Amino acid sequence: MQLKLSNVPEGHKKSKAFFRDNENGLEKAKLFQKAYAKINLTLDILEKRADNYHEINSIMQQIDLYDELTFEKSEDIIVQSQFKDDIILKTILRLKDISQIKEGVTVYVKKNIPTAAGLASGSTDAATTLIALNQLWNLNLSPKDLIKIGAELGADIPFCLIGKSCFVSGKGEIVEKIALPEMNILLINPGYEISTKQAYEELDEKQYEKKSSSLKLKNLKDIKEIASNLYNDFIHIQKDDVKDIIKQLINNGALNASITGKGPTVFGIFENKEKAEQAYNNLKDKYKFVYLTKTII
């Protein structure tokens, strides 16, 4: 069994059908999946746990920005990506260990979501890998099984398995579906990464007033009310350029703006698509990553 991480080939073609392997006459399965990003409308960091995770309350929201993953049955385990996708490999090996399946898989990854940016780039790829291999390998694992495995691999993975709009608590493994309206979103990333471990260590040293923003927002339905209640504890460790992006979004028509995850990505909520498009046109050349999207409900 070969294990390999390599660069994705140019012009990789996506498919979600069965195809004939002309070399040996075997029918192989090939599955294409979208791995959607998330934003945190709120993120309250609570006490540190004995396992070094933190208790959180958060309103997590899936958005229409995604990585593209193609899974193909093979004898070996190969992950082809522009980036080092250890979380995908770790997920594959965990599923093989649980199921004792002999098959391998080749995963082709096209990354569209910025990494280490608060958008669950790695977590959503892991969640998508769990879902795809459950189907491709005919494992018949239940959603509850997948969530349990996902929680062992990463705190955001349970939400990424469920998606849409959720109130998330515990270390991230307790996920409750909620109903929120569709919202127009503009994302801006300043072009650098933030380590999750380093962000929590830095936040632990800060003195700041704790809020209960997630408990309040989970029951809101009006977009303006939701926007006015955005909050994230990691704002206390952000650089000035992130705070400037928040101001830029508000000055360009956002109802409000905040960071997602531990940052540094900033998102703004807009009253309608036209206002979001206008802000996009005003800001698209000022930052490395500016992306116009909407929430998935």
C-alpha positions as CSV (number, residue, x, y, z in Angstrom):
1,M,0.0,0.0,0.0
2,Q,1.5,3.3,-1.2
3,L,0.9,6.5,0.7
4,K,1.6,9.7,-1.2
5,L,1.0,13.5,-1.1
6,S,1.8,15.2,-4.4
7,N,0.9,18.2,-6.5
8,V,-2.4,18.2,-8.4
9,P,-2.0,17.8,-12.2
10,E,-3.1,20.7,-14.4
11,G,-6.4,20.4,-16.1
12,H,-7.7,17.5,-13.9
13,K,-11.1,16.6,-15.1
14,K,-13.9,16.1,-12.6
15,S,-16.5,13.3,-12.8
16,K,-19.1,11.7,-10.5
17,A,-19.7,8.5,-12.5
18,F,-18.4,5.0,-12.8
19,F,-15.8,4.5,-15.6
20,R,-14.1,1.6,-17.3
21,D,-10.4,1.0,-16.7
22,N,-9.3,-0.1,-20.2
23,E,-6.0,-1.6,-18.9
24,N,-7.6,-4.4,-16.8
25,G,-11.3,-4.2,-17.6
26,L,-12.4,-3.3,-14.1
27,E,-15.1,-0.8,-13.3
28,K,-13.9,1.9,-10.9
29,A,-15.8,4.5,-9.0
30,K,-15.0,8.2,-9.3
31,L,-16.8,10.7,-7.1
32,F,-16.7,14.6,-7.2
33,Q,-17.6,16.5,-4.1
34,K,-17.7,20.2,-3.1
35,A,-16.3,21.0,0.4
36,Y,-17.9,24.2,1.6
37,A,-16.3,26.9,3.8
38,K,-17.9,28.3,6.9
39,I,-17.9,31.6,8.8
40,N,-18.5,32.2,12.5
41,L,-21.3,34.8,12.9
42,T,-20.4,34.6,16.6
43,L,-17.6,32.9,18.5
44,D,-17.5,32.9,22.3
45,I,-14.4,31.2,23.8
46,L,-15.2,29.7,27.2
47,E,-13.0,27.8,29.6
48,K,-10.0,25.6,28.7
49,R,-10.7,21.9,29.0
50,A,-8.5,19.2,30.5
51,D,-7.8,17.9,26.9
52,N,-6.4,21.4,26.0
53,Y,-9.4,22.2,23.8
54,H,-11.6,25.1,24.7
55,E,-15.3,25.1,25.3
56,I,-17.0,27.3,22.8
57,N,-20.4,28.7,21.8
58,S,-20.7,29.7,18.2
59,I,-23.1,30.3,15.4
60,M,-21.5,28.7,12.4
61,Q,-22.8,29.3,8.9
62,Q,-21.9,27.5,5.7
63,I,-21.2,29.7,2.7
64,D,-21.0,29.2,-1.1
65,L,-17.2,29.0,-1.3
66,Y,-15.8,25.5,-1.8
67,D,-12.8,23.3,-2.5
68,E,-13.2,20.7,-5.2
69,L,-12.4,17.1,-4.3
70,T,-12.4,14.1,-6.6
71,F,-12.2,10.6,-5.2
72,E,-11.1,7.6,-7.3
73,K,-10.8,4.0,-6.1
74,S,-7.3,2.7,-6.3
75,E,-4.9,0.2,-4.7
76,D,-2.9,2.9,-3.0
77,I,-3.6,6.0,-1.0
78,I,-2.6,9.2,-2.9
79,V,-3.6,12.8,-2.2
80,Q,-2.8,15.2,-5.0
81,S,-3.1,18.9,-4.0
82,Q,-1.4,22.2,-4.4
83,F,-1.0,22.2,-0.6
84,K,0.1,19.7,2.0
85,D,-3.2,18.1,2.9
86,D,-2.3,16.0,6.0
87,I,-5.9,16.2,7.3
88,I,-7.2,14.4,4.3
89,L,-4.6,11.7,4.6
90,K,-5.2,11.4,8.3
91,T,-9.0,11.0,7.7
92,I,-8.5,8.3,5.1
93,L,-6.2,6.3,7.4
94,R,-8.6,6.7,10.3
95,L,-11.5,5.3,8.2
96,K,-9.3,2.4,7.0
97,D,-8.4,1.6,10.5
98,I,-12.0,1.6,11.7
99,S,-13.4,-0.3,8.7
100,Q,-10.4,-2.6,8.0
101,I,-11.1,-2.1,4.3
102,K,-8.4,-3.1,1.9
103,E,-9.1,-0.6,-0.9
104,G,-7.2,2.6,-1.4
105,V,-8.2,5.9,-2.9
106,T,-6.7,8.7,-4.9
107,V,-7.9,12.2,-4.0
108,Y,-7.5,15.1,-6.3
109,V,-7.8,18.5,-4.5
110,K,-8.4,21.9,-6.0
111,K,-8.1,24.4,-3.2
112,N,-10.2,27.5,-3.5
113,I,-10.6,28.3,0.2
114,P,-7.7,30.2,1.9
115,T,-5.9,28.0,4.4
116,A,-5.4,28.8,8.1
117,A,-7.8,31.7,7.6
118,G,-10.8,30.9,9.9
119,L,-12.9,29.4,7.0
120,A,-12.5,25.6,8.0
121,S,-10.5,24.9,4.9
122,G,-9.0,21.7,6.3
123,S,-12.0,20.7,8.3
124,T,-14.4,20.8,5.4
125,D,-12.0,18.7,3.3
126,A,-11.9,16.2,6.1
127,A,-15.7,16.1,6.4
128,T,-16.1,15.7,2.7
129,T,-13.6,12.9,2.7
130,L,-15.6,11.1,5.4
131,I,-18.8,11.5,3.4
132,A,-17.3,10.5,0.1
133,L,-15.4,7.4,1.3
134,N,-18.5,6.2,3.2
135,Q,-20.2,6.1,-0.1
136,L,-17.3,5.0,-2.3
137,W,-16.2,2.2,0.0
138,N,-19.8,1.2,0.9
139,L,-19.1,1.5,4.7
140,N,-22.7,2.2,5.7
141,L,-21.6,4.4,8.6
142,S,-24.5,6.5,10.0
143,P,-24.4,10.3,10.3
144,K,-23.8,9.9,14.0
145,D,-20.8,7.6,13.3
146,L,-19.3,10.1,11.0
147,I,-19.8,13.0,13.5
148,K,-18.1,10.9,16.2
149,I,-15.1,10.1,13.9
150,G,-15.0,13.7,12.7
151,A,-14.9,15.1,16.3
152,E,-11.8,12.9,16.9
153,L,-10.1,14.5,13.9
154,G,-10.9,18.2,14.3
155,A,-13.2,20.5,16.3
156,D,-14.9,22.1,13.2
157,I,-15.5,18.8,11.3
158,P,-18.8,17.9,13.0
159,F,-20.3,21.2,11.8
160,C,-18.9,20.7,8.3
161,L,-20.6,17.3,8.2
162,I,-24.0,18.9,9.0
163,G,-23.6,22.3,7.3
164,K,-26.0,25.2,6.7
165,S,-26.7,27.2,10.0
166,C,-25.9,25.8,13.4
167,F,-25.4,26.6,17.0
168,V,-22.2,24.8,18.0
169,S,-21.0,24.1,21.5
170,G,-18.7,21.9,23.6
171,K,-15.4,21.8,21.8
172,G,-17.3,21.8,18.5
173,E,-18.9,18.3,18.7
174,I,-22.3,19.5,19.8
175,V,-24.1,20.8,16.7
176,E,-27.7,22.1,16.7
177,K,-29.4,23.1,13.5
178,I,-31.0,26.5,13.5
179,A,-32.9,28.6,10.9
180,L,-31.3,31.8,9.6
181,P,-32.1,33.8,6.5
182,E,-30.0,33.9,3.3
183,M,-27.4,36.6,3.5
184,N,-25.1,38.3,1.0
185,I,-21.5,38.1,2.2
186,L,-18.2,39.7,1.1
187,L,-15.0,38.0,2.3
188,I,-11.6,39.7,2.5
189,N,-8.4,37.9,3.5
190,P,-5.3,40.1,4.1
191,G,-3.0,37.4,2.7
192,Y,-1.4,35.7,5.7
193,E,-2.2,32.7,7.9
194,I,-2.9,32.4,11.6
195,S,-2.1,29.2,13.5
196,T,-5.0,27.9,15.6
197,K,-2.7,26.8,18.4
198,Q,-0.9,30.1,18.5
199,A,-4.2,32.1,18.4
200,Y,-5.7,30.2,21.4
201,E,-2.4,30.6,23.4
202,E,-2.4,34.4,22.7
203,L,-6.1,34.8,23.6
204,D,-5.6,32.9,26.8
205,E,-3.2,35.6,27.9
206,K,-5.6,38.4,27.2
207,Q,-8.0,40.0,29.7
208,Y,-11.3,41.0,28.2
209,E,-15.0,41.0,28.9
210,K,-16.8,37.8,28.1
211,K,-20.0,38.0,26.2
212,S,-22.9,35.6,25.4
213,S,-23.3,36.6,21.8
214,S,-24.0,33.1,20.4
215,L,-26.9,32.5,22.7
216,K,-28.5,35.8,21.7
217,L,-28.0,35.5,17.9
218,K,-29.3,31.9,17.6
219,N,-32.9,33.1,18.0
220,L,-32.7,36.1,15.6
221,K,-34.3,36.1,12.1
222,D,-33.9,39.6,10.9
223,I,-30.7,40.3,8.9
224,K,-30.1,43.7,10.4
225,E,-30.5,42.3,13.9
226,I,-28.1,39.4,13.0
227,A,-25.6,41.9,11.6
228,S,-25.7,44.1,14.6
229,N,-24.9,41.2,16.9
230,L,-21.8,39.8,15.2
231,Y,-19.0,39.1,17.7
232,N,-15.8,37.0,17.9
233,D,-13.5,36.8,20.9
234,F,-10.5,36.5,18.6
235,I,-10.9,40.1,17.6
236,H,-8.7,40.8,20.7
237,I,-5.6,39.3,19.0
238,Q,-6.0,40.7,15.5
239,K,-3.5,43.0,13.8
240,D,-4.5,46.5,12.9
241,D,-4.9,45.6,9.2
242,V,-7.8,43.2,10.1
243,K,-9.5,45.9,12.1
244,D,-9.0,48.3,9.1
245,I,-10.7,45.8,6.8
246,I,-13.7,45.7,9.1
247,K,-13.9,49.5,8.9
248,Q,-13.5,49.4,5.1
249,L,-16.4,46.9,4.7
250,I,-18.7,49.0,6.9
251,N,-17.7,52.2,5.0
252,N,-18.6,50.4,1.8
253,G,-22.1,49.6,2.8
254,A,-21.9,46.5,5.0
255,L,-24.5,46.3,7.8
256,N,-21.6,45.1,9.9
257,A,-18.4,43.1,9.6
258,S,-16.4,40.7,11.8
259,I,-13.7,38.1,11.6
260,T,-14.4,34.4,11.2
261,G,-12.7,31.7,13.3
262,K,-9.4,32.8,14.7
263,G,-9.0,35.1,11.7
264,P,-7.6,36.8,9.8
265,T,-10.4,36.5,7.2
266,V,-13.1,39.3,7.6
267,F,-16.6,39.0,6.3
268,G,-19.3,41.7,5.8
269,I,-23.0,41.2,5.7
270,F,-25.0,43.2,3.2
271,E,-28.6,44.1,2.9
272,N,-28.8,43.0,-0.7
273,K,-26.7,41.6,-3.5
274,E,-26.4,44.9,-5.3
275,K,-24.7,46.6,-2.3
276,A,-22.4,43.6,-1.9
277,E,-21.4,43.8,-5.5
278,Q,-20.7,47.5,-5.2
279,A,-18.5,46.9,-2.2
280,Y,-16.7,44.1,-4.1
281,N,-15.9,46.3,-7.0
282,N,-14.6,49.0,-4.7
283,L,-12.4,46.6,-2.7
284,K,-11.3,43.8,-5.1
285,D,-8.0,45.4,-6.0
286,K,-7.0,46.4,-2.5
287,Y,-6.5,43.0,-1.0
288,K,-5.1,39.6,-2.0
289,F,-8.4,37.7,-1.6
290,V,-11.8,39.3,-2.0
291,Y,-14.7,37.0,-2.6
292,L,-18.4,37.7,-3.1
293,T,-20.7,34.9,-1.9
294,K,-23.9,34.1,0.0
295,T,-24.9,31.8,2.9
296,I,-26.2,28.3,2.3
297,I,-29.5,27.7,4.1
